[in-house]
Amino acid sequence: MEKETASKDAFRALQKIKEAEDKAREIIRQAREKTSSEIIQQAHREAAQMREKFMKEARENAERRKKELIEKAKKEMELIRKKSEEEESLLREKAQSVMSEAVERARDELKEFLQKEAL
């Protein structure tokens, strides 16, 4: 009977060990799933943060580029305006000198005509 009791005790001990191992495996499996889930969630959070960071940088770069282009366009417009004003001034000067010459010629021709008519 002692053998039987020892066998039963050994069997119970083995069952308890098996149950403990099963429970440990389940705890490990749950920990892995929880860890995997946490890792996936963390990865999603980091991806969202990176996406937001890159979008912010892209918006800032686009805004900076827009301002640079506007500033460049303003400078080019100012150069064109100054050049146009210079050309307009030159044309006025030329027109004035041509008009003066034309007036002098017309005066001389009129004077000559009047002198011929007076004779």
C-alpha positions in Angstrom: 0.0 0.0 0.0 2.9 2.3 0.6 3.8 1.8 -3.0 0.4 2.7 -4.1 0.3 5.8 -2.0 3.8 6.8 -3.2 2.7 6.2 -6.8 -0.4 8.3 -6.3 1.6 11.0 -4.7 4.1 11.0 -7.5 1.3 11.0 -10.1 -0.4 13.9 -8.3 3.0 15.7 -8.2 3.5 15.1 -11.9 -0.1 16.4 -12.6 0.6 19.5 -10.5 3.9 20.0 -12.4 2.1 19.6 -15.7 -0.6 22.0 -14.6 2.0 24.5 -13.5 3.8 24.1 -16.8 0.6 24.6 -18.7 -0.3 27.6 -16.6 3.3 29.0 -17.2 2.9 28.4 -21.0 -0.4 30.2 -20.9 1.1 33.1 -19.0 4.0 33.3 -21.5 1.6 33.1 -24.4 -0.6 35.9 -23.0 2.5 38.0 -22.2 3.7 37.5 -25.8 0.3 38.5 -27.2 0.2 41.5 -24.9 3.7 42.5 -25.7 3.1 42.0 -29.4 -0.1 44.1 -29.1 1.8 46.8 -27.2 4.6 46.7 -29.7 2.2 47.1 -32.5 0.4 50.0 -30.7 3.7 51.7 -30.0 4.7 51.2 -33.7 1.4 52.8 -34.8 1.9 55.7 -32.3 5.5 56.2 -33.5 4.4 56.0 -37.2 1.7 58.6 -36.5 4.2 60.9 -34.8 6.7 60.5 -37.6 4.0 61.1 -40.2 2.9 64.3 -38.3 6.6 65.4 -38.0 7.2 64.9 -41.7 3.9 66.6 -42.7 4.9 69.6 -40.4 8.3 69.8 -42.0 6.8 69.6 -45.5 4.3 72.4 -44.7 7.1 74.5 -43.2 9.3 73.9 -46.3 6.4 74.6 -48.6 5.6 77.9 -46.8 9.3 78.9 -46.8 9.6 78.1 -50.5 6.3 80.1 -51.2 7.7 83.1 -49.3 11.0 82.8 -51.2 9.2 82.7 -54.6 7.0 85.6 -53.6 10.0 87.6 -52.6 11.9 86.7 -55.8 8.8 87.7 -57.8 8.6 91.0 -56.0 12.3 91.7 -56.7 11.9 90.8 -60.4 8.8 92.9 -60.6 10.7 95.9 -59.0 13.6 95.4 -61.5 11.1 95.3 -64.4 9.3 98.4 -63.1 12.6 100.3 -62.8 13.7 99.2 -66.2 10.3 100.3 -67.7 10.6 103.6 -66.0 14.1 104.1 -67.4 12.9 103.1 -70.9 9.9 105.4 -70.5 12.2 108.3 -69.5 14.6 107.6 -72.4 11.6 107.5 -74.8 10.3 110.8 -73.4 13.8 112.4 -73.8 14.0 111.1 -77.4 10.5 112.2 -78.1 11.1 115.7 -76.6 14.3 116.1 -78.7 12.6 114.8 -81.8 9.6 117.1 -81.2 12.0 120.1 -80.6 13.7 119.3 -83.9 10.4 118.9 -85.7 9.1 122.2 -84.3 12.3 123.9 -85.4 12.0 122.4 -88.9 8.4 123.3 -89.1 9.2 126.8 -88.0 12.0 127.1 -90.5 9.8 125.7 -93.3 7.0 128.1 -92.3 9.4 131.0 -92.2 10.8 130.0 -95.6 7.3 129.6 -97.0 6.2 133.0 -95.6 9.3 134.6 -97.0 8.6 133.2 -100.5 5.0 134.3 -100.3 6.1 137.8 -99.3 8.2 138.2 -102.4 
